[in-house]
Amino acid sequence: MPKTESLTDFYRQKKIPAPDNLQHDLGHFNVFNMANCMVNGRPTMSYSRRDFYKVSLIRGKNLYHYADRTIVTEGNTLMFFNPQVPYAWEGLSDDKSGFFCIFRESFLMDIGRHPLRDLPMFTAAGIPSYNLDRALVAQVAALFNKMLAEINSDYRYKYDLLRNYLMELIHIALKMEPSEKLYQHHDAKSRITAVFTELLERQFPIETPQQQFRLRSASDFAGELSVHVNHLNRAVRDTTGKTTTAHISERIASEAKALLRHTNWNVAEISYSLGFEEASHFNNFFKKHTNMTPTAFRAV
């Protein structure tokens, strides 16, 4: 798996001068016109995690590799990316107009009722893309243009305004989400399920063959949560309709697909990193969940 791209890497790859205080700027924010960030007329984006958040307005037809998923976007799309999920972008049309902003989580610290990573567009298993109609795309483009104007201004409190503009982008997407996805935990079962999901996602992505998936069973998670395994299983099943084991297995299968597709690790290395004692056990697991062997999946 490629190493995590830092802000320093981002500015170097885009051939954009980095701010002087970048190494000490924990609340970093910047905004760009996409057309000004092409290298040799093409976007440069390798498949990897970033250690910063990103919000983009993209136009035309594009292909995003997002974790183990491939997302095709057409027209005007608002995209959200987070440090938990590796991704890459391929432009499939000549339209390279658009905007994007990058920021660290601390830039929005203490703003809003929900932690940034709990919002639907920023969770590892969430929906990162939102198709915009004509009215919404005009509203989003206007916000990005306000950001571009403000970032270059001498206004003393410009970053307060920029936070407000960024939060408005987030709320545009939130209004397009069903209200039940806003993670308002009304009972103990939903809270336990949310913490279980967070613990599961926190172990991914696997970035080196030496990194190993540690919590692999319902009992492992119950121990971390200090609850009885039966209580955890009932809470997860009642909240999601699926068993704890099914969630864990689906996430392992999802990560296995990403590793097979985007790394050159051999099957034994992938097997070890996902916590299997023998490569044959991994082969059986993968075939059970995909109807293909790991080698066959990689060859497709």
N, C-alpha and C positions, 0 to 999 in steps of 0.2 A: 504494500500500500504506500503511495507517495507520502512524504512527510507533510505535516500540517503547514499550510501557507500562512505566513505572518504578514502583518501590515507592511513591514520592511520589504518582504518578498513582493507583495502586491505593487508597491510603488516602483520597485526596480523593474519588474516584468512589464509594467505599463509605460515605463520610461517617463514617469511623472516625478518631478521633484518632491521629495517627502518633506513634511513639516520638520523644522529644526528640533522640536521637542517630542518627536514621535515616540522615542523610547520611554519617556516619562508621562506620556499623555494617556492615562488610563481611561479617560472618557472620550476617546477620539471620535470625531465625526468629520465626514467629508462627503461632497456630492459632485457628480460628474455628468456631463453630456456624453452619452455613449459613443457618439461619432468621434469624439476627441481622444478616445482611449483605445483605438485600434492600432495595432502594430503591423506595418506593411499592408494596411487596408483590411486586416482581418482581426477578429477578436482572439485574444490569447487566454485560454482557460483550460488548464489540465484538471483531470479528475483527482480531487483531493479535498480534505477538510480545510476550512479557513478558521483562524482564531478570532474572527469578527463576524458580525451580522451584516446582512446585505438586503436591500429592498430595491427592486428594479421595475421599471416600466419598459417592456420590450414590445416591438412591433414586428409584423410579418410572421413567417413560419420558422419555428425554432425547435430544436431537440435538446431536452435537458436529461442528463443522466443523474438521477437523484437517489442516493443509496442504491437499492437493488431495482429501482423503477426507472423506466424511460418515459418521459412526458413530452408529448408533442403539443406545442402551443401555436395558435394561429390568431391573427388579428392583433388586438391590444390586450396585453396580459400584465397583471401586477404579480410579481414573483417575490417570495420571501425565503431567505436562506439563513441557516443558523450554524453555529460551530460544531454541533453534534453530528451533522450529516455531510458526507462528502458529495460533491457534485461537479459537473462539467457542462458546458454549453456548446452546441453546434448551431450556427446560423444556416438555415436551409433556403433563405431568400436573400435578395439584394438589399432589402430594407434593414439598415443598421442604425436607424434612428432610435432614440429612447434616452432614458436617464437611469442612474442608479446612485444610491448613497450607501456608505459603509459606516459602521459604528461599533463601538464596544458596548457590552451590556451596561456598564456603569454610566454611560451617557444618559440612559433613561432610568437610572436608579431612583427609587422612591416616587416614580410617576405612575399613576394608574393603580387600580385595585388588585391586579394580578401580576405576579412575577412574569417577566418577559418570556422566559422559557416555558411557561405554562399556557401561553396563548396558543390557540389552535394552529396558526400559521407557522409557529416556531417550534412545535414539538417534533421529535424525530419521526413520529408516525403520522404527522399531520398532513394537511393539504397545502402545498406551497404555492399553488398557482390560482389566480382569480381572473376570469375573462371579464373584460370591461365593455359596457355598452358606450354609445357615443357620448352621453352626458357624463358618465363616470370618467372616461378617459380624458375629457376636457378638464375635469376637476383635478384629476391626478397630475396631468401635465402642468397645470397651473401651480400646483403645490411644488413640484420639482423646480419650476422656473423661479418661484419665490425663494426656494432654498439656494439656487445658484446666485441669485442677486444678493441674498443676505450674507452668504459665506464670504463674498468678496467686499462686503461693506465694512465701514469703520464703526458701526454701531456698537456701543459698549455691551449691550445685552443681546447681541444677535444669537447667541447659542440658546437662550431661552425661547426665542422665536423658532429656531430650528427644531428644538424639541417638540414644540407645539405642532409644527408642520409634519414632523415624522409621526407623532401620535395620531394626527388626522389621517395619514395614510393607513395606519394600522386599523383605525376605527372604520374606515371605508370597507376594508376586508372583513372586519368583525361583523358588520351589518349584513354581509353576504353569507354569514355562517348561521346555522340553526342555533338558537339561544342555548340549547342544552349542551353545546360543545364548549361553553365558556368555563367549564370545570368548577362549577359551584357545587361543592360537596355537601349535600343536605343530610347525610347520615354516615354512620360509622363504616358501613360496607363500601360506600363509594370512596371514602377517604382512604381506607386500606387498599382498595384497588388502585387508586391513584398513586400511592406510595410504592406499591408493588411494580406498577408500570414504570415509574421513575427509576427504581433500582434496576429493572431489566434494561431499560434504554441506556442507563449510565455506563453500562459495560461495553457499549459499542460507540463507534466502529472499532474493529480490531485493526491495529495499524502496523504491527510487526509480527513475524512468526513466533516471537518469544512471548508476546502478550497472550494471556490465556483467559478464556471465559470462565469465571469462577462460580457464580451462582447458577446452578444448572437444574435444580429440582425445586419442587414446591416446599420441601423441608428446608432447603437452604434459605429460601426467601422468608419462610416463617421464622427461622432462627434470627435473621437480620431484623425482622419486624417485631420480635418478641411476642408472637401470637402462636396459638396452636395451629398446626398445619390444616386441621379440619376447618377451623374458623376462617383461615385464609382462603381455602378452596371454596367454601360456601360464599364468601363475600365476592370473590372474583366471578364465580359462576352466576350468582344472582345479579350482579351488576352488568356483566358483559355477555352472558349467555354462553360463554366458553370456559373450559377448565383452565386452571393455572398451568397445567402441563401443556395444553394446546397453545397457550400464549408463548410459553418458553420455546416450544418446538418450532412454531411459526417464525419466531424472531431469529432462532439459530439458522433455519433454512434460508431466511431472507439474507442474513449476513454471509452465509455460505455462497449464495448466488453472486453477491457483490464481490467477494474475494476471488471466486473463479473467473468472473468476467473482467475484473479490473486489476488483478495482480498476476505476477508470473510465479507465485509460490506453487510448489508441487502439492499434490493431494495430501501427502503425509503432513506437511507443514500446516495446511489449512485444518486438517483433522485435529492436530495437536492444539492449535490456537482456539478451536471451538470446544475443547475439553473432552475429546474422545480419546480413550486409551489406545485404541487400535484404528488404523485407517480403514480396516474392513467394517468396523462398527459405523464409521462415518459414511462409508459407501452405502451400507444398508439403510441408514437413516435418510440420506439424501434421496435415494431411489424411492423410498416409501413416500416422501413428501413431494416429489417432482415427477415420478415415473421415468427418471433418467439417471444414469450414473453420473458422477461428477465429471468424468472424462468426456462423456457424450455431451453434457451441458456446455462445457467449455469449448467444444468443437463447433457448436451451432453458431 
